């Protein structure tokens, strides 16, 4: 371990992260969130390019941490945030692909529960498969705020897959589609599982950037600008929860 480095993946010291953390898969998105929304943001981690920042939002201490792509990568950073750095409330602000025709690009999906094809997080307990869900109060606050602000959004079940380029193609998602699953990403199920294991509060809010079955997709050049409503929703929810705890 490098001298001064707290974990194999993070150089931040204990106390460098706020109790509330936004999680982004993309380091450029993490940087954009910190520069756009946080006051007095400082970079606390650069190891492997997984940028982490801490600042404040309307008087609330808040951090942003890059997690990379997929449950295995996210699990490293979330585990360390919870075990080493004492994070208490985490919000995933990421991307997803719509599985229903009415789940359109540039809309937000708030995950109510998340199944997966992954075995990366040890979710099988004997004969049982764990079905993780978010913190109920955070879910309710986010849904209420989205509705009150007129944000185009959906609340319901999602799925997380470890495989992006699958030999079965998109047809493998049809059983999920027929059972009302709204969208698919690569992280939420593992994220919720770890939060449950550590007794932390978690909520996944994702922007729909494509639809698996209608084949609509946003342009790559849109990807930062289109994320603003998603990040604003996460911060508004976190801020309300923070105020209620004071």
C-alpha positions in Angstrom: 0.0 0.0 0.0 1.3 3.5 -0.9 2.3 5.5 2.1 -0.7 7.7 3.2 -3.2 5.6 1.1 -6.1 4.4 3.2 -7.2 1.5 1.1 -5.7 -0.2 -2.1 -8.1 1.9 -4.1 -8.4 5.2 -2.3 -6.0 7.8 -1.0 -8.5 9.8 1.0 -8.1 10.0 4.8 -10.9 9.1 7.2 -13.1 12.2 7.4 -12.4 13.3 3.8 -15.8 11.9 2.7 -19.1 13.3 3.8 -21.8 11.0 5.3 -23.8 11.6 2.0 -22.2 10.4 -1.2 -23.3 10.5 -4.8 -22.0 7.7 -6.9 -21.1 8.1 -10.6 -19.7 5.5 -12.8 -17.8 8.0 -15.0 -15.0 10.1 -13.6 -15.8 13.0 -15.9 -19.4 13.0 -14.6 -18.1 13.0 -11.1 -15.9 16.0 -11.9 -18.8 17.7 -13.6 -21.1 17.1 -10.6 -18.5 18.5 -8.2 -17.8 21.6 -10.3 -21.5 22.3 -11.1 -23.3 21.6 -7.9 -20.9 21.6 -4.9 -19.4 24.6 -3.1 -15.7 24.5 -2.2 -15.3 21.1 -3.7 -11.9 19.5 -3.3 -10.6 16.3 -4.9 -9.9 13.6 -2.2 -9.1 10.7 -4.5 -7.3 10.2 -7.8 -6.2 6.6 -7.5 -6.9 4.7 -10.8 -8.7 7.8 -12.1 -11.7 7.0 -9.8 -12.1 10.7 -8.9 -13.6 11.5 -5.5 -14.7 15.0 -4.3 -16.1 16.5 -1.2 -17.8 19.9 -0.8 -21.2 21.1 0.3 -24.7 21.6 -1.2 -26.9 24.2 0.4 -25.2 23.7 3.7 -25.1 19.9 3.5 -21.7 18.2 3.4 -21.7 15.9 0.4 -19.2 13.8 -1.6 -19.1 12.4 -5.1 -17.2 9.2 -5.9 -16.5 7.4 -9.1 -17.3 3.7 -9.1 -16.5 2.5 -12.6 -18.7 0.1 -14.6 -20.5 -2.9 -13.2 -21.2 -4.5 -9.8 -17.6 -5.8 -9.2 -16.1 -2.3 -9.7 -18.9 -0.5 -7.8 -18.7 -3.0 -4.9 -15.1 -2.1 -4.2 -15.8 1.6 -3.8 -19.1 1.2 -2.0 -17.7 -1.4 0.4 -14.8 0.9 1.3 -17.0 4.0 1.6 -19.2 2.1 4.1 -16.6 0.2 6.0 -13.6 2.6 6.0 -15.0 6.0 5.5 -18.3 5.8 7.4 -20.7 6.8 4.6 -24.4 6.6 5.7 -26.5 7.6 2.7 -25.5 6.8 -0.9 -27.2 7.8 -4.2 -26.3 6.2 -7.5 -26.7 8.8 -10.3 -26.1 6.7 -13.4 -27.4 5.6 -16.7 -29.9 2.8 -17.7 -31.5 1.3 -20.8 -35.3 1.3 -20.9 -37.1 -2.0 -21.3 -40.7 -0.7 -21.7 -41.9 1.4 -24.6 -43.2 4.1 -22.3 -39.8 4.4 -20.6 -38.3 7.0 -22.9 -34.9 8.5 -23.3 -34.2 11.6 -21.1 -36.5 10.3 -18.4 -35.5 9.3 -14.9 -36.0 5.8 -13.4 -36.0 5.5 -9.6 -35.3 1.9 -8.8 -37.8 0.3 -6.3 -36.1 -3.1 -6.4 -33.3 -4.6 -8.5 -32.8 -8.2 -9.7 -29.6 -9.4 -11.4 -27.8 -12.1 -13.3 -24.6 -11.4 -11.2 -23.0 -13.6 -8.7 -20.4 -11.0 -7.8 -22.0 -9.9 -4.5 -22.8 -13.2 -2.9 -26.5 -12.8 -3.0 -27.5 -16.5 -2.9 -28.3 -17.6 0.7 -28.9 -21.4 0.7 -32.1 -21.9 -1.4 -32.9 -18.2 -1.4 -31.9 -15.4 -3.8 -31.8 -12.0 -2.2 -33.9 -9.3 -3.9 -32.5 -5.9 -2.7 -34.5 -2.7 -2.4 -33.7 0.9 -1.5 -34.3 2.9 1.6 -38.1 3.4 1.7 -38.0 6.9 3.0 -35.5 8.1 0.4 -37.5 6.4 -2.3 -40.7 8.2 -1.1 -39.0 11.6 -0.9 -37.5 11.2 -4.4 -40.7 10.1 -5.9 -42.6 13.0 -4.2 -40.1 15.6 -5.3 -40.0 14.2 -8.9 -43.8 14.4 -9.1 -43.9 17.9 -7.5 -41.3 19.3 -9.8 -42.9 17.9 -13.0 -39.9 15.7 -13.8 -40.6 12.9 -16.2 -39.9 9.8 -14.2 -40.8 6.2 -13.4 -40.7 4.3 -10.1 -40.5 0.5 -10.3 -38.4 -2.6 -10.6 -35.1 -2.6 -12.5 -32.5 -5.2 -13.3 -28.7 -5.2 -13.3 -26.5 -7.3 -15.6 -22.8 -8.2 -15.5 -22.7 -8.6 -19.2 -23.0 -5.7 -21.7 -22.2 -7.7 -24.9 -24.2 -10.9 -24.4 -24.2 -13.7 -26.9 -28.1 -13.9 -26.6 -28.4 -10.2 -27.5 -31.3 -8.1 -26.3 -33.8 -11.0 -26.5 -32.6 -12.1 -23.1 -34.4 -9.0 -21.7 -37.9 -10.1 -22.9 -38.8 -12.0 -19.8 -38.0 -8.9 -17.7 -40.0 -6.8 -20.1 -43.0 -9.1 -19.9 -42.9 -8.8 -16.1 -42.9 -5.0 -16.0 -39.2 -4.4 -15.3 -38.6 -0.8 -16.3 -34.9 -0.6 -17.1 -31.6 -2.3 -17.0 -28.2 -1.1 -15.7 -25.0 -2.8 -14.5 -24.8 -1.6 -10.9 -28.0 -1.0 -8.9 -28.6 -4.6 -7.6 -25.1 -4.9 -6.1 -25.4 -1.4 -4.7 -28.6 -2.1 -2.9 -27.2 -5.4 -1.6 -24.1 -3.8 -0.1 -26.2 -1.1 1.5 -28.4 -3.7 3.1 -25.3 -5.6 4.4 -23.9 -2.5 6.1 -27.2 -1.1 7.2 -26.8 2.0 5.1 -29.4 4.1 3.2 -29.3 3.8 -0.6 -31.2 5.0 -3.6 -30.5 4.5 -7.3 -31.7 7.2 -9.7 -30.8 6.6 -13.3 -31.2 8.6 -16.6 -32.6 6.6 -19.5 -30.0 7.1 -22.3 -31.4 4.4 -24.6 -34.3 2.0 -25.0 -33.5 -1.6 -25.7 -36.6 -2.3 -27.7 -37.5 1.0 -29.4 -33.8 1.6 -30.2 -34.0 5.3 -29.3 -30.8 6.7 -27.8 -29.4 10.1 -26.8 -26.3 11.4 -28.6 -23.0 11.0 -26.7 -22.6 14.8 -26.8 -25.7 15.2 -24.7 -24.6 13.0 -21.8 -23.5 15.6 -19.3 -26.2 18.2 -20.0 -29.0 15.6 -19.9 -27.9 14.4 -16.4 -28.7 17.7 -14.6 -32.4 16.7 -13.6 -31.2 13.4 -12.2 -28.4 15.0 -10.1 -30.8 17.7 -8.9 -33.3 15.1 -7.8 -30.6 13.1 -5.9 -29.4 16.3 -4.2 -32.9 17.5 -3.4 -33.7 14.2 -1.8 -30.4 14.0 0.1 -30.9 17.6 1.3 -34.4 16.9 2.6 -33.2 13.8 4.4 -30.3 15.7 5.9 -32.6 18.5 7.2 -35.0 16.1 8.8 -32.1 14.5 10.7 -30.9 17.8 12.2 
